[in-house]
Amino acid sequence: MRQFLLPDLGEGLEEAEIVAWHVTEGDQVVADQPLLSVETDKAVVELPSPISGRIARLFGAKGDLVKVGTPLVEFAEGPRADTGTVVGELREEHKSKAPPRVEPAAGPIRILPAVRALAHKLDVDLNLVQGGGPDGTITRADVERAARSLTEAGPAEPLRGMRRAMAQRMAAAHAEVVSASVTEEADIGDWGPGEDVTIRLVRAIAAASRAEPSLNAWYSARAGERRPAKRVDVGIAVDTEGGLIVPVLRNVGERDARDLRAGLDRMRADAAARSIPAEELRGATITLSNFGMIGGRFANLVIVPPQVAIIGAGRIGERVVALNAQPAVRRVLPLSLTFDHRVVTGGEAARFLVALKADLELPA
């Protein structure tokens, strides 16, 4: 017997959700035939068979979360075939014990047995209850209040796919990065009608990266090394129904506006359809979040390592500004720059933001 394991799908992902099986037990399959589809934090991926043979057993059902390296398919027969496909390891069947589940250490919850029993009866997680008794003791009233709140809130929805991975990555980023933010407003009153806001922002990021290259870089905390990037590959945050996805617009400093818009339109369509190739989600050197298309002016954004900076663009509006020493109503674009203060100085961030603003304020 040989087993096909869930492969490493890149970007440090530890698990995936089974979306659909394309085969059943007893089927005869050929190499490269799709076996199943799994959902990662970014896309739905089809996993092909690495060999030809008969399927003896399928592991997992639709909706199950499976860890990288766990069995998905067991083959009853069929020779190995080197198809060049990057898939999970095929190995001879052997019994192994799953690693023991490590439960988080219990906090110092003070609670009487009767109250604990009530919490079990009402299906209340005591870790989410704030004790209102002496010295933080959890009382019956605390548990009953929590139960009422849960009832009013409705059923819990487990995080899956993109949202689950997003929660894990944001928590990891918050724990690692020392972030700081600076803000500015760009006067865009001289823009022509129908100016492409996102493409102007992308081109301005390229200009700012030339003026202050230190923010277009990667940082390895483990090695203590900063690696400046030679070209500007901008991650574009795209809001989808399933969560946030960040495809990468490559080499933006060497492309014209029409080419950038065509590339961005294609990426957005692929992101919405969850069909974007995995390689287009990797390798951003800096990120843009144009959240002003939805709402908001300024933001403290989250940097995802190894990047060291993210730019936010807020909602465009009219402001009274000084123009030729006289007050004037002008269109302005709010800008937010969040940077990793471990490797980027405040002066470097300010110079980058000044260059970004200057490029955006050009008429065309």
Residue, then its C-alpha position, 0 to 999 in steps of 0.5 A: m500500500r502507498q499513501f498520498l499525503l497532503p503536500d506543502l502548498g507553500e507560504g508556510l501553510e500548515e493545513a487545508e480544507i477539503v472542498a470536494w473529492h473527484v474520485t471514490e474508493g475503488d476507482q482506477v486512476v491515472a497519473d495527473q488525474p485530479l483526486l480532490s480540491v482543497e482550500t487554502d487561505k488564498a485559493v482552491v487548489e486541485l491535487p493530482s494523482p502522482i501515480s496510476g493505480r486503484i484507490a483503496r481508501l480515502f481519508g477525510a470528508k468534505g469540510d474536514l481540515v487536514k494537516v500538511g503531511t497527513p494521508l489523503v489517499e491510499f493506493a492498492e496497486g500501481p507503479r510509481a510514476d515520476t510525473g514532475t508534479v509537486v505533490g505529497e510524499l508516497r510512502e509505504e504503509h507503516k503505523s505511526k502514532a499521531p503527535p499528542r495534542v497539546e492543550p493550552a495551559a489553563g488560566p487561573i480561573r476561580i470557580l466552584p464545582a457547582v458553577r463549573a457544572l452549570a457552565h457545562k450544562l449551558d455550553v459556556d466556555l469558562n475561558l471567555v467568562q470574566g469573573g465578577g465575584p471576589d478576587g475574580t471568582i466566576t459566579r453563577a450570575d457570570v455564567e448565566r449572563a454569558a449564556r444569554s449573550l451567546t444566545e443573543a449572538g447566535p451560533a458560532e461560526p468556525l473560521r475556515g480557509m482564508r479567514r482562519a489563515m488570516a487570523q493566524r497570520m495577523a496574530a503572528a504579525h502582531a506578535e513579531v512586528v514593531s509597527a509605527s505609522v505616519t499619515e499625510e494628505a496628497d492634494i490631487g486637485d490637478w488630476g484630470p477627469g477619470e484618473d485611475v486612482t489605484i494605478r496612480l498609487v502603484r506608480a507613486i509607490a515605485a517612485a517613493s521606493r526609488a527615492e527611499p529604497s529602505l522600505n521596499a525590502w524584506y527583513s529576517a528577524r531570525a538572521g537579523e538581516r534586511r534584504p533591499a529589493k531591486r524591483v518593486d513588486v506591490g501586493i494589492a489587498v483585494d477584499t473578497e467575500g471569503g476574506l482578504i487576498v493579496p495578489v502581487l503586481r510585479n515590477v511596477g516601476e518598469r510598466d506603463a499605466r495600461d499594462l498595470r491596469a490590465g494586470l490588476d484587472r486580471m488579478r482581481a478577477d482571478a482573486a474573486a473566482r478563487s482561481i489565482p495561481a499560488e505563485e501570484l500570491r508570493g514575493a511582494t516587497i511592499t503592500l498597498s491597501n486602497f481601503g478608501m474605495i470602501g470608506g475611512r480616511f486613515a488606518n494603522l495597518v498590519i505588516v506581514p513579514p518579511q515585508v517592512a511597510i504597507i501603504g494605505a489610501g483613504r477615501i478621497g474628499e474635498r478639503v480647504v487647503a492653502l493654495n498660493a497663500q489663499p484658501a481653496v477647496r481641493r480634492v485630497l487623498p489621505l495616506s497612511l504608511t505603517f512601517d516596521h520600526r525594527v529596521v525602518t527609521g522614522g526619517e526613512a518613513a517620512r522621506f518615503l511618504v514625502a516622495l509618495k505625496a509628491d508623485l501623487e500631486l503631479p497632474a499626470 
